[in-house]
Amino acid sequence: MTGAVSPDRRRFLTAGAAVLGAAASAQLWLPAAARAAETPLPDGVFSLGVSSGDPLPDGVVLWTRLAPDPLNGGGMPDRVVPVEWQLAEDPRFKKPVRRGTAQARPEYGHSVHVDVRGLRADRTYWYRFRTSGQLSPVGRTRTAPHPHSSGGSLRLALASCQNWQHGYFTPYADMLEQDPDVVVFVGDYIYESTPSATGVRRHEGTGEPFSLVQYRNRYAQYRTDPDLAAMHANAPFVVTFDDHEVDNDFAGEIPQDPDKQPHDAFVARLTAAYQAFYEHMPVRATAVPDGPHIRMYRRLEFGRLARLNVLDTRQYRSDQATSQAGAQDPSLTMLGARQKQWLLNGLQDSPARWNLIASQIMMAETDLQVGEGKLWFYDAWDGYQAERNAFLEEFGQVRNPVVLSGDRHLTMISDLKEDYADPDSEVVGAEFVGTSISSNGDQDQEAFRKEWDPRRPDNPHWKLLDAHRGYHLFDVRRDGIDAQVRVVDTVRRPTATPSTLARLRVEAGRPGVEVV
């Protein structure tokens, strides 16, 4: 699926080209009678841009949300608004493929989710929306390879943890230039924290979001970041959420601070947060929330090359342990019984060369205790060791398992071991914990090394540890995965200088990862 950056791509990303320029072509799109019948909407309805997601061999989800006043509830009238959409084989829409009309409904924040089907596999398409005489930016997307395709390659970017107040989302500018086929975002798309006067940028509002309108405003603010918007318009995203889309370190229906958030109030908060998440993400109707519940774990296939299992490690988990004994309690679950069995089935019957697992939370052990003894983060898989160890044992029978994680605000790349209590146990897979887009800001590298380097002898499975901001880029082929750790020199300014911090490789048929 990868290839050189085309002239067409560069043209549509430049100012002006993204809206096609020619008003005449927009007018020809809609019959005159229908144009006359429209009730004008406020200007700027496409302020939040466009995006696509969850590519299939024959389809993809197209997204936008009408929001002329994005930080104040959206600014739309309380009525259903028809929105036309169009998909073509070229950025100037001279080769149209599909078109239709979707309904932007007020009860879903006037968001639009179009699940286009009947497309050709492994193809690039361009799309746009129109309503009330206004034309959206143009987006580019791509379908997955044919289900029986066994060759080719897949360029995948891994991103997570973008805190508005900690910095600009400058890594996306470099990601755009690297031109991935798909972006896997594994959580913390927004942060629920209160506005800070000392942040690089300030959160909207006056406090944490609790209501639907408040969550909508927070998502809308994040969606206005220009580098994030440009990346959304350039490649399909596969998204899942972690904790900050709702409340730090929540577990199921248990908040971080249950003494301050009664159960009924937190359930109402979950309901609002999940709905706002759905309204702002390019996901299918299977993810329409049912009150405080949302179905987010799912599986995507990229031919016979790669199977991507997307997890939900928040909604079904037991409350976090508070001791080492608790972390080893076999009754604790991260995934819940149904999701756990779903994942096991998907690994056992996979026809794919590579079995990728998008896990919000780090799976490899992090022993924080220098020297004798163990000290773990209980919110990560270390806090759910019986279930984690069962998966690691299963990985020994799985073809080329690779875990893609986030959460840590660090690059932590590790071998996955069958039993971390036994340093001589078998390596059964590899894990890439991607650093953050902006969370933790421009970290003090010397202080980071002083804190973390003494822990490395107790964690010999760690292959790379770093605290720069950025993302990970993977070129997946049948013989191996070539990975790059892409970083930027700052997130404190709107522009940054990118570089490759490290290159790594996972060989097919040889578990583990090596720095090259």
C-alpha positions in Angstrom: 0.0 0.0 0.0 2.9 2.3 0.4 4.4 4.5 -2.3 6.0 7.8 -3.1 4.2 11.1 -2.2 2.3 12.0 -5.4 1.9 15.4 -6.9 -1.9 15.1 -6.4 -1.4 14.6 -2.7 0.8 17.7 -2.4 -1.7 19.8 -4.4 -4.7 18.9 -2.2 -2.8 19.6 1.0 -1.8 23.1 -0.1 -4.0 26.1 0.8 -6.9 26.6 -1.5 -6.6 23.2 -3.3 -8.3 21.5 -0.4 -11.6 23.1 -1.2 -11.3 22.6 -5.0 -11.3 26.2 -5.8 -14.0 26.2 -8.5 -17.4 27.3 -7.2 -18.9 26.2 -10.4 -18.1 22.5 -9.8 -19.7 22.7 -6.4 -22.9 24.2 -7.9 -23.1 21.5 -10.6 -22.9 18.9 -7.9 -26.5 19.6 -6.7 -29.7 20.1 -8.8 -30.9 23.7 -8.9 -34.2 22.8 -7.3 -32.5 21.3 -4.3 -30.1 24.2 -4.0 -33.0 26.6 -3.9 -34.8 24.6 -1.2 -31.9 24.8 1.2 -32.2 26.9 4.4 -28.9 28.8 4.8 -26.7 27.7 7.7 -24.1 29.9 9.5 -20.7 30.2 7.7 -18.0 27.8 8.6 -20.0 24.6 9.1 -16.9 22.5 8.2 -14.6 24.1 10.8 -13.7 20.6 12.2 -12.5 19.3 8.9 -13.0 15.8 7.6 -11.6 12.3 8.3 -12.0 8.7 7.4 -11.5 5.5 9.3 -11.7 1.7 9.7 -10.8 0.7 6.1 -12.2 -2.5 4.7 -11.3 -4.1 1.3 -14.6 -2.7 -0.1 -15.4 0.2 2.2 -14.4 3.0 4.6 -16.1 5.4 7.0 -16.2 9.1 6.0 -16.7 11.6 8.8 -17.4 15.3 9.4 -19.3 17.3 11.9 -21.1 20.6 11.2 -20.0 23.1 13.8 -19.9 26.8 12.8 -19.3 27.7 16.5 -17.2 24.7 17.5 -16.3 25.7 21.1 -19.8 26.7 22.1 -21.8 23.6 21.4 -21.4 23.7 17.7 -23.7 26.6 16.8 -26.1 24.6 14.6 -29.9 25.0 14.5 -31.9 22.3 16.3 -32.9 20.4 13.2 -31.8 17.6 10.9 -29.6 18.9 8.1 -29.0 16.9 4.9 -25.3 16.7 3.9 -24.2 15.5 0.5 -21.1 13.4 0.2 -19.1 12.4 -2.8 -16.2 10.0 -3.3 -14.0 9.9 -6.4 -10.8 8.3 -7.8 -9.1 11.7 -8.2 -8.7 14.8 -6.1 -10.5 17.0 -8.6 -13.6 14.7 -8.7 -13.5 14.2 -12.4 -13.9 10.4 -11.8 -16.7 10.1 -9.3 -17.4 6.7 -7.8 -20.1 7.1 -5.1 -22.3 9.9 -3.9 -25.3 10.2 -1.5 -26.9 12.3 1.2 -26.5 11.7 4.9 -28.5 13.3 7.7 -26.6 15.4 10.3 -28.8 15.0 13.4 -28.8 17.3 16.4 -29.0 14.4 18.8 -25.5 13.3 17.5 -24.0 16.8 17.5 -24.7 17.1 13.7 -21.9 14.6 13.1 -21.9 12.6 9.9 -20.7 9.0 9.6 -21.0 7.6 6.0 -20.1 3.9 5.7 -19.3 3.7 2.0 -19.3 0.2 0.5 -18.8 -1.3 -3.0 -15.3 0.1 -3.4 -12.3 -1.5 -4.9 -9.6 -3.0 -2.7 -6.3 -1.4 -2.0 -7.3 1.9 -3.8 -6.8 5.5 -2.9 -10.0 7.7 -3.0 -10.8 11.3 -2.4 -14.0 12.6 -0.7 -15.8 15.8 0.3 -19.1 17.0 1.8 -21.4 19.8 0.9 -24.4 21.5 2.6 -26.1 24.9 2.4 -23.8 26.0 -0.4 -20.6 25.3 1.7 -18.0 22.8 0.6 -15.8 20.9 3.0 -12.1 20.4 2.7 -11.1 17.4 0.6 -10.0 14.2 2.3 -8.0 11.3 1.0 -8.5 7.8 2.1 -7.6 4.2 1.2 -9.3 0.8 1.3 -7.6 -2.3 2.7 -6.1 -4.9 0.4 -8.2 -7.8 -1.0 -8.8 -10.5 1.7 -6.7 -13.1 -0.1 -3.9 -10.7 -1.0 -0.7 -12.1 0.6 2.0 -9.7 -0.7 2.6 -6.0 -0.8 3.3 -3.9 2.2 1.5 -1.8 4.8 2.8 1.5 6.2 1.2 2.1 9.6 1.7 5.0 12.1 1.1 4.5 15.8 0.0 7.6 17.8 -1.4 8.3 21.3 -1.6 10.9 24.1 -2.1 14.4 22.7 -2.5 16.8 25.6 -3.6 20.2 24.2 -2.1 22.1 27.1 1.3 20.4 27.0 2.1 21.4 23.4 1.2 21.7 19.7 0.6 18.5 17.8 3.8 19.0 15.7 4.5 15.2 15.2 1.6 15.0 12.8 3.3 17.4 10.4 6.1 14.9 10.0 3.6 12.0 9.9 1.9 13.7 7.0 5.2 13.7 5.1 5.8 10.0 5.8 2.4 9.2 4.2 1.2 6.2 6.2 -1.6 4.0 4.8 -3.3 4.0 8.1 -2.9 5.6 11.5 -3.6 3.6 14.7 -4.5 5.8 17.6 -4.5 4.0 20.9 -6.0 6.5 23.3 -6.0 9.8 25.1 -7.2 11.8 22.1 -8.4 14.5 24.5 -7.6 15.2 28.1 -10.3 16.0 30.6 -8.1 18.2 32.8 -9.1 21.7 33.8 -7.7 24.8 32.0 -4.2 25.7 33.1 -2.8 29.2 32.9 0.8 27.8 32.7 0.1 25.4 29.7 1.5 26.0 26.2 -2.1 26.2 25.1 -5.2 26.6 27.3 -8.1 24.2 27.5 -11.5 25.7 26.7 -14.1 25.9 29.4 -13.8 26.5 33.1 -13.2 23.0 34.5 -13.3 19.3 33.7 -16.0 18.2 31.2 -18.9 16.3 32.6 -21.8 17.0 30.3 -22.3 16.1 26.7 -21.9 19.8 25.6 -18.7 20.1 27.6 -17.2 17.0 26.0 -18.2 18.2 22.6 -16.5 21.5 23.1 -13.3 19.7 24.3 -13.2 17.4 21.3 -13.9 20.4 19.0 -11.0 22.3 20.4 -8.6 19.4 19.7 -10.0 18.9 16.2 -9.0 22.5 15.4 -5.3 21.7 15.7 -4.1 22.2 12.1 -1.6 19.4 12.0 -4.1 16.9 13.4 -6.7 18.1 11.0 -4.4 17.7 8.0 -3.4 14.2 9.1 -7.0 13.2 9.5 -7.7 14.4 5.9 -4.8 12.4 4.5 -5.2 8.8 5.7 -7.8 6.6 7.5 -7.5 6.4 11.3 -8.3 3.4 13.5 -9.1 4.7 16.9 -9.8 3.5 20.4 -9.9 5.3 23.7 -8.0 5.1 27.0 -8.8 6.9 30.2 -8.5 10.6 29.5 -11.4 10.6 27.1 -13.4 10.1 30.3 -11.6 10.4 33.6 -8.0 9.5 34.6 -7.5 5.9 35.5 -11.2 4.9 35.5 -12.1 1.2 35.4 -15.4 0.2 34.1 -18.0 2.3 35.9 -15.5 3.1 38.7 -14.0 6.6 38.6 -10.6 7.6 39.8 -12.1 9.2 42.8 -15.3 7.4 43.8 -15.6 9.4 47.0 -16.1 12.6 44.8 -18.0 11.1 41.9 -21.1 9.0 43.0 -21.9 6.1 40.8 -24.9 7.6 39.1 -23.1 10.8 38.4 -20.2 8.9 36.9 -22.5 6.7 34.7 -23.9 10.0 33.4 -20.4 11.2 32.7 -19.5 8.0 30.9 -22.7 8.4 28.8 -21.7 11.9 27.8 -18.1 11.0 27.1 -18.8 8.0 25.0 -21.3 9.8 22.9 -18.9 12.7 22.3 -16.2 10.2 21.4 -18.5 8.6 18.8 -19.5 12.0 17.4 -15.9 13.0 16.7 -14.4 9.7 15.4 -14.6 8.0 12.0 -16.2 4.8 13.3 -19.0 2.6 12.2 -22.6 2.5 13.5 -21.6 -0.5 15.6 -19.9 2.1 17.9 -23.1 4.1 18.5 -23.2 4.2 22.3 -26.0 2.6 24.4 -25.9 4.9 27.4 -22.7 4.2 29.4 -21.7 1.4 27.0 -19.9 1.5 23.7 -18.6 -1.3 21.5 -15.0 -0.4 20.6 -13.0 -3.6 20.3 -13.0 -4.8 16.7 -10.8 -6.5 14.1 -9.5 -5.2 10.8 -7.8 -7.2 8.1 -5.1 -6.0 5.7 -5.2 -9.0 3.3 -3.2 -12.0 4.5 -0.4 -9.6 5.5 -1.7 -8.3 8.8 -4.7 -8.7 11.2 -5.2 -5.8 13.5 -7.1 -6.5 16.8 -8.2 -3.3 18.5 -8.8 -3.6 22.2 -10.8 -1.8 24.8 -8.8 -2.0 28.1 -11.0 0.4 30.1 -14.7 -0.5 29.8 -14.6 -4.1 31.0 -11.7 -4.2 33.5 -11.8 -4.9 37.2 -10.8 -2.1 39.5 -7.1 -1.6 39.8 -5.1 -3.6 42.3 -3.4 -1.7 45.2 -0.7 -4.3 46.1 1.5 -6.9 44.5 -0.7 -9.7 45.8 -3.7 -8.0 44.2 -1.9 -7.6 40.9 -1.5 -11.4 40.8 -5.1 -12.1 41.7 -6.4 -14.5 39.0 -9.9 -13.1 39.3 -8.9 -9.7 37.9 -9.5 -9.0 34.3 -8.4 -6.3 31.9 -10.6 -7.3 29.0 -13.6 -9.0 30.4 -14.6 -12.6 29.6 -16.3 -11.9 26.2 -13.5 -9.6 24.8 -10.8 -12.0 26.1 -12.3 -15.0 24.3 -12.8 -12.8 21.2 -9.1 -11.9 21.2 -8.0 -15.5 21.8 -10.2 -16.7 18.9 -8.9 -14.1 16.6 -5.3 -15.0 17.4 -5.8 -18.8 17.1 -7.7 -18.8 13.8 -5.8 -15.9 12.1 -4.7 -16.5 8.5 -2.4 -13.4 8.6 1.3 -13.3 8.5 1.4 -10.6 11.3 -1.0 -10.5 14.2 -1.1 -7.0 15.6 -2.8 -6.0 18.8 -3.6 -2.4 19.5 -3.6 -2.2 23.3 -3.9 1.1 25.1 -1.9 -0.1 28.0 1.7 -1.5 28.1 1.8 -5.3 28.2 5.5 -5.9 28.9 6.6 -5.8 32.5 7.8 -2.5 34.0 9.7 -3.2 37.2 10.2 0.2 38.9 12.1 -1.2 41.8 15.9 -0.9 41.4 17.5 -4.1 42.7 15.7 -6.8 44.7 11.9 -7.0 44.6 9.3 -5.7 42.2 7.3 -2.5 41.9 4.6 -2.2 39.2 2.2 0.3 37.7 -1.1 -1.3 38.7 -3.1 0.5 35.9 -1.1 -1.3 33.2 -1.1 -5.0 32.3 1.3 -5.5 35.2 -1.7 -5.0 37.5 -3.6 -7.8 35.8 -0.8 -10.4 35.6 -2.8 -13.7 35.5 -4.7 -12.6 32.4 -1.5 -11.0 30.9 0.5 -14.2 31.5 -2.2 -16.3 29.9 -2.0 -14.2 26.8 1.8 -14.4 26.7 1.7 -18.1 27.0 -0.8 -18.2 24.1 1.5 -16.0 22.0 3.9 -18.9 21.8 1.4 -20.5 19.4 0.5 -17.4 17.5 2.2 -16.4 14.2 4.2 -13.2 14.7 2.4 -11.3 17.4 3.2 -7.6 17.8 1.6 -5.4 20.4 1.1 -1.6 19.7 0.6 0.4 22.9 0.4 3.9 24.3 -0.3 5.5 27.7 3.3 5.9 29.0 4.3 9.2 27.3 7.5 7.3 26.6 9.0 5.2 23.9 9.4 1.7 25.5 10.1 -1.0 23.1 10.4 -4.5 24.5 10.6 -8.2 24.0 7.5 -10.0 25.2 8.5 -12.8 27.5 6.5 -15.9 28.3 7.1 -15.4 32.1 8.6 -12.2 33.5 9.3 -14.0 36.8 11.8 -16.2 34.9 14.5 -14.1 33.1 15.3 -17.2 31.0 11.8 -17.8 29.7 11.1 -17.7 26.0 10.6 -14.5 24.0 7.1 -14.8 22.4 6.6 -11.4 20.7 7.4 -7.8 20.5 5.8 -4.6 21.9 6.1 -1.0 20.8 4.9 1.5 23.3 4.6 4.7 21.3 5.7 7.9 22.9 3.1 10.8 23.1 2.2 13.3 20.5 2.5 16.1 23.1 1.7 14.8 26.6 4.6 15.7 29.1 5.7 18.4 26.7 9.4 18.9 26.0 10.8 16.6 28.7 14.1 17.1 30.5 16.2 14.3 28.9 18.9 14.4 31.5 16.4 14.1 34.4 14.6 11.3 32.5 17.9 9.3 32.1 18.7 9.8 35.7 15.3 8.4 36.8 15.0 5.5 34.3 18.5 4.2 33.4 19.1 2.6 36.8 16.0 0.5 36.2 17.3 -1.0 33.0 19.2 -3.9 34.6 16.0 -5.1 36.2 14.2 -4.9 32.9 16.5 -6.7 30.4 13.6 -7.1 28.0 13.6 -3.4 27.3 15.3 -2.7 23.9 14.8 1.1 23.7 13.7 3.7 26.2 13.3 7.4 25.3 11.3 10.5 26.3 11.1 12.6 23.2 7.7 13.5 21.7 6.6 11.8 18.4 5.2 8.6 17.0 6.2 5.2 15.6 6.2 4.3 11.9 6.1 0.7 10.7 6.6 -0.8 7.2 5.0 -4.2 7.4 6.1 -6.8 4.8 6.0 -10.5 4.8 9.6 -11.0 5.8 9.6 -8.5 8.6 8.5 -5.2 10.1 10.9 -2.2 9.9 10.1 0.4 12.5 11.2 3.9 13.0 10.9 6.0 16.1 10.1 9.5 14.7 10.6 12.4 17.1 10.4 16.2 17.1 12.7 18.7 18.8 9.8 20.6 20.4 6.1 20.8 20.9 6.2 24.2 22.5 6.1 25.9 19.1 3.7 25.4 16.2 6.5 24.1 14.0 9.3 21.6 14.8 12.2 19.7 13.3 11.6 16.0 13.0 14.2 13.2 13.0 14.5 9.4 13.2 15.6 8.6 16.8 16.0 4.9 16.1 15.3 2.1 13.6 14.2 -1.4 14.7 13.2 -4.6 13.1 11.1 -7.6 13.9 11.9 -10.6 11.7 9.1 -12.9 10.6 9.3 -16.2 12.5 11.7 -14.8 15.0 9.9 -13.4 18.1 11.3 -10.2 19.6 12.7 -6.9 18.3 16.2 -5.7 17.5 17.7 -2.2 17.2 19.4 -1.9 13.8 
